[in-house]
Amino acid sequence: MLHQDLEETAPLATACRSLETAPPRHKLHAYLDVAVVVVVLAGTNLIAHFTTAWASILTVPIAAVVLLALMRRRGLGWSELGLSPRQWRRGTLYAIGAVALVLTVVAIGAILPITRPFFLADRYATISGALIASMIVIPLQTAIPEELAFRGVLHGTLDRVYGVRGVFAAGSLLFGLWHIASSLGLTSSNRGLSGFFGGGAAAQIVGILLAVVATAAAGVVFTWLRRRSGSLLAPIALHWSVNGAGALAAAIVWHTTLT
């Protein structure tokens, strides 16, 4: 197992050493890769949330695929992107464990009276809507493309320039900031949050800050899973289960509350 791990991490270690000893021009290219990824992600976020309905559906998946193709041409290997078939088995094992843990926590949260109101999100008020969101929208529009972009492409470019600390710090912070637009109106559309913080402008700001902190912390966990398993399968599964199980739990809580 140790020999296998060393073989799997060898390409990444070689890339890091080559960057350290590379001429300034090559180092500049590595920094430019990071800048390009960050700029594309920022533009994607704005287009997805502040333009048309179709843009909100298609922009993030398209941007993730474009970034993947671009950085492959720039020399990032499949292992650096978390897409090496050699890591599928290990990634699957971590994915199963992550999903099982999330389902347990969500079930407990939906049952306990103190946390139950926080599941009352308006957009998941119906079972059919929650099923569509959980099985189609969340994996195809959120979990897979976001993990491909952040724990895949951004992770690989940051790792070449800043190493492990940079990946955890910068990658997780950027993932938190990515959720500013999607958290607008968060407290007003969730009964638990609006009951706790109120519905004014100050409450909205608090909701945004909480969303950024929470998603940045989630980014740390996703990154840990990505590095530990060597595969995107684990963070994708965890990302999907948090959002998807949360949506289904919200619909169930709404249904049982109304009846």
N, C-alpha and C positions, 0 to 999 in steps of 0.2 A: 504493500500500500504506500509506504514512504517513497519507494522507487517510482511508483506511478505518479504520485503527487509532484515529485521533482521533475518528471518528464513533462507533466501538464503545465507547470509554471515556468518551464525553461524558456519558451518563446517570449513571454512577458518580461522575464528577467533580462534576456538578451536585448530586448527593445529598450529597456530602461538604461542598461549599460551603454548601449550605442548612442542614446540621446545624451548621456553625460559626457561622452567623449567626442560627440559630433561637433563639427565646425559651427560657428555662430549662425550661418545661414540655415542649417538644418534645425537648430534650436528655435530660430525665428519661425520656421514653418510649423513646428509643433505648437508654439504659442498662438499662431494664426489659426490653427485648427480649432483650438479651444474657443477663440474669439468668434469664429464663424458659427460654431455650434450654439454658443450662447446667444448671438444675435438672431439666428434663425429661430431658436426657441422663443425668444422674446417677441419677435414678430408674429410667430404662430399663435402665441397666447392672445395677443391683441386682436388678430383677425378672427380667431375662433370665438371670442366672447363679445366683440363689439361691431360685428358686421352683420352677415345674413344667417338665417337658420341653416342653410346648406353648408355654409362655411364652418359653423359650429360642429357639424357632423363630420365633415371630410378633412378639415385642415390639419388636425393633429395626426391622424393616421398617415396622410400623404407626406407631411413634413418628416415623420419618423422614418419612412421608407427612403425619402430623398437623402436625409442625413446619413442613413446606413450606407446607401450606395456611394455617396460622396466620400465618406471616411474610409470605405473599403478601397476606393481608388487612391486615397491618400496613404494607404499602406497599413491600416489597422487590420490585424488578423482576426479570425473567427473567435479564437480564445480570448483575445482582448475585448471583444464585443459580447462575450458571454454566450456565444452561439456555437461553440464547438460540440459536435456530436459525442466526443469522448467524455463530456461531462453530463450527458443526459441522464444517466442512471443516478448519479449522485444528486443532480438537481431535482429529479423526481422524488427521491426519498425526502429531501428537505422540504419540497413542496407539499407532500402529504402531511408531514408533521406540522407545517405552518397552518395549513387549512384546518386540520383537526383542532389546533389550539384556538384559532379564531372562532370557529363555530361554537366551541364550548364557551368562550368568553361572551360572544354575542347572545347566546341563548340565556346565560345567566343574567346579562344586562337587561334583556327584554322581560325577564320574569320579575326581577327585583323592583319593588315599588319606587325606590329612590332614583333609579336610573331609567325606568320605563318611559317617563314623559319625554326623554331626550330622543326617543325613537319616532316621535310624532312629527315627521317631516312631511310637509304638504305634498310634495311631488311623488311620494310613495303611498298615497292614501288608498290605492286600489291594489288588489292581488294581481290582476292582469298587468297593470302598469309596472309593478315591481318585478314580475317575472320577465317581462320584455327587457327592462332595464338590467336586471341581474344576469340574464343569459345571453343577451345580444349587445345592448348599448355599452354596458360597463366593460366587458372584455374587449370588444372591437374598437371602441372609441376612447377608452380610458386606460385600462390596465395594460394591455399589450403594447399599444403605441407609446405610452408614457414610459414604461419600463424599457422599451427598446431605445427610446431617446435618452433617458436619464441614466439607467443602470447599464445600458449598452454603449451607445455612442459617446455621451458625455463622460461616462466612467472611463472609457478607454482613452479618450484624449486627455483628460485630467491626470490619469495615472501616468502617462508618458512624461508629463511636465512636472507635476507636483508630488507624485507618489501617493501612498496610502492616506496620509493625513489630509492632503489636498482633496482627494476623492471624497472622504467622509465630510470634511468641513464645507468646502465649496459646493460639492454636489448636493448635499443635504440642504444647505441654505438656499440654493437656487431652486430646489424642488419645493421648498416652503414658499418662496416668493412666487413661484408658478401658480400657486393657488389663491393669490390675492383676488384676481378677477372672479373666480368661481365662488368666492366666499362673500361677495357683495350681496347684502340682503339675507345673509345666513340666519341671523337671530330672528328676523321678522317672519321667516318661513318655517321655523321650528318652535313648537309650543314649549318644549322644555327650556330652550335657550331664551326665548322671549319672556317666559315667566321668571327666569332667573336674573336676566340682565335688563329686561325692559325692551322698549322698541324705539328709543330715540337715537340720535346721531352717535352719542357716546357708546351706546350699546352696539351699534353697527361697527364702530372702530374696534371695540373689544372683541367682537366676533371675528373680525378679520385677523387681528393679532393672534387670537387663539388658533384660528385655522392655520396661520403661517407656522406657529410654533409646533402645533400638532403634526402637520405634514412634514416639517423639517425633521422632527423626531422620527416620524415614520420613514423618512428618507434614510436616516441612519440605520434603521433596522433592515430596510430593503438592501442597502449597500452591504451590510454585514452578511446577509444571506447570499448576495451575489458573489462576494469574495469567498465566503465559506464553502459554497457549493460549486463555484466556478461557472455557474450557469444562470441564465435569465429565467429558467423555469420556476425556480423557487420564489424570487420576488414577484413575478407575474402572478403566481398562485396566491401569494399572500395579499397582494394588491387587490386582486379580484375578490378574494374571500372577505376582506374587510368591507369593501364597497357593496359587493353582491349580497353577502349574508346580511349586511346592515339594511339594504333595501328590502329584502324579504321579511326581515324581522320587523321593520317599520310597518309594512303592509299588514302583517299579522297583528301587531299591537293596535293599529288603527281599527282593524276589523273587530277585534275582541273588545275594544273600548266602546265602539259605536253600538255593538250588540249587547 
